[in-house]
Amino acid sequence: MSGAGAPAAAPVDCSDLRVAVVAASWHERVMDGLLAGAMRACADHGVVAPRVVRVPGSFELPVAAQALAAAGYDAVVALGVVIRGGTPHFDYVCSAATDGLNRVALDHTVPVGFGLLTCDDEQQALDRAGLDGSREDKGYEAAAAALATAKVLAGVRETPSAATHVDAGAVPDLG
């Protein structure tokens, strides 16, 4: 299972951050689990009311994430699921969404939590959706990673001093 080796990080206080979650609509049951996990992570990190934006599918995640980053959100969590079919469509959507979300993060210097499941079948998606019986909660993980990274970036943006150490829980220093 892909969760092996994940860092053990306690939630950090992110109550001062503006956070948005953009979620695709395809595969409703999986998406409900991913979104619930992201909302739990936000609550655990002190984010009271993250903005939630829904888009039709995973292909549309980057453009919505870009608009949210440009609007001044400190962290964006992108949630979607693409399940392999019998055509190359899967590869194109996965590649475009992944590349687009990476571009948003780098172009705007805003962490984008990567909660895009790219699965061979529906069972793999359900195992990662954070539902009862799921092995993993990728919605929670994506949100927690974006929030921790936003705190690291906030520390990096502060006036540097020789004694400054930027650390958000178990996240290593970027310096």
C-alpha positions in Angstrom: 0.0 0.0 0.0 1.3 3.5 -0.9 1.0 4.9 2.7 4.0 3.1 4.0 6.7 5.4 5.2 4.5 8.4 5.7 5.9 10.9 8.3 4.2 11.1 11.6 3.2 14.7 11.9 0.9 16.3 14.5 -1.4 19.0 13.2 0.0 22.5 13.4 -2.1 25.6 14.0 -3.2 27.0 10.6 -6.0 29.1 11.8 -4.4 32.2 10.3 -4.4 30.7 6.8 -6.9 31.2 3.9 -7.5 27.7 2.6 -9.5 26.5 -0.4 -10.4 23.0 -1.5 -11.2 22.3 -5.2 -12.9 19.0 -5.8 -14.0 17.2 -8.9 -17.5 15.8 -9.1 -17.0 12.4 -11.0 -17.1 9.3 -8.8 -19.4 10.8 -6.2 -18.8 8.2 -3.4 -15.0 8.4 -3.7 -15.2 12.2 -3.9 -17.4 12.4 -0.8 -14.8 10.5 1.1 -11.9 12.6 -0.2 -13.7 15.9 0.6 -14.7 14.7 4.1 -11.1 13.8 4.8 -9.8 17.2 3.6 -12.4 18.9 5.8 -11.3 16.9 8.8 -7.7 17.8 8.2 -8.6 21.5 8.0 -10.5 21.2 11.3 -7.7 19.4 13.0 -5.3 22.2 11.9 -7.6 25.0 13.1 -9.0 26.1 9.7 -12.6 26.9 10.4 -14.2 27.6 7.1 -12.2 26.6 4.1 -13.7 27.6 0.8 -15.0 24.6 -1.2 -15.2 24.8 -5.0 -16.6 22.0 -7.1 -15.6 21.4 -10.7 -16.9 18.8 -13.2 -13.9 16.5 -13.4 -10.2 16.1 -12.6 -9.1 17.8 -15.8 -10.7 21.1 -14.5 -8.8 21.0 -11.2 -5.8 23.1 -12.3 -7.7 26.0 -13.7 -9.8 26.3 -10.6 -6.7 25.9 -8.4 -5.0 28.6 -10.4 -7.9 31.0 -9.8 -7.9 30.3 -6.1 -4.1 30.8 -5.8 -4.4 34.0 -7.7 -7.2 35.1 -5.4 -4.7 35.0 -2.5 -5.4 31.7 -0.8 -2.4 30.4 1.3 -3.1 26.8 0.4 -5.2 25.0 -2.1 -6.2 21.3 -1.8 -7.0 19.6 -5.1 -9.2 16.4 -5.0 -10.1 14.2 -7.8 -10.2 10.6 -9.1 -9.4 9.2 -12.5 -10.0 5.5 -13.0 -8.3 3.7 -15.9 -10.5 2.7 -18.8 -9.9 1.0 -22.1 -8.5 4.1 -23.9 -5.6 6.5 -23.5 -8.0 9.1 -22.1 -6.8 8.1 -18.6 -3.2 9.0 -19.3 -4.0 12.3 -20.8 -6.3 13.4 -18.0 -3.8 12.3 -15.3 -0.9 14.0 -17.0 -2.7 17.2 -17.7 -4.1 17.5 -14.2 -0.8 16.6 -12.5 1.3 19.0 -14.6 -1.3 21.7 -14.2 -1.5 21.5 -10.4 2.3 21.5 -10.2 2.4 24.6 -12.4 -0.1 26.3 -10.2 2.0 25.6 -7.1 5.3 26.8 -8.7 3.9 29.8 -10.6 2.0 31.2 -7.5 4.3 29.8 -4.7 1.2 28.4 -3.1 1.1 24.8 -1.9 -1.4 22.6 -3.8 -2.3 19.5 -1.9 -2.2 16.6 -4.4 -5.4 14.6 -3.7 -5.8 13.3 -7.2 -6.3 9.5 -7.1 -5.1 7.8 -10.3 -6.3 4.2 -10.0 -6.6 1.1 -12.1 -10.1 0.3 -10.8 -12.8 1.6 -8.5 -11.7 -0.6 -5.6 -8.3 1.1 -5.5 -10.0 4.4 -5.3 -12.3 3.3 -2.5 -9.3 2.0 -0.6 -7.8 5.5 -0.6 -10.9 7.6 -0.2 -11.1 7.7 3.6 -14.4 5.9 3.8 -15.4 3.3 6.4 -13.3 0.3 5.4 -10.7 2.3 3.4 -7.0 1.7 4.1 -6.0 5.2 3.5 -7.4 8.8 3.7 -5.8 10.6 0.8 -8.1 13.6 1.2 -6.8 14.1 4.7 -3.2 13.6 3.7 -3.4 16.0 0.8 -4.9 18.8 3.0 -2.5 18.1 5.9 0.5 18.3 3.5 -0.7 21.6 1.9 -1.3 23.1 5.3 2.1 22.1 6.7 3.8 23.4 3.5 1.9 26.7 3.8 3.3 27.2 7.3 6.8 26.4 6.1 6.4 28.9 3.3 5.1 31.5 5.8 8.2 31.0 7.8 10.5 31.3 4.7 8.8 34.6 3.8 9.5 36.1 7.3 12.6 38.3 7.7 15.5 35.9 7.8 17.9 35.7 10.6 20.8 33.5 11.3 18.9 31.6 14.0 15.7 31.1 12.0 14.6 27.4 11.6 11.5 26.7 9.6 9.8 23.5 10.6 6.1 22.5 10.5 5.9 19.3 12.5 7.9 16.5 10.9 8.5 18.5 7.8 12.3 19.0 7.2 13.9 22.4 7.1 14.1 23.8 3.5 17.1 25.9 4.4 
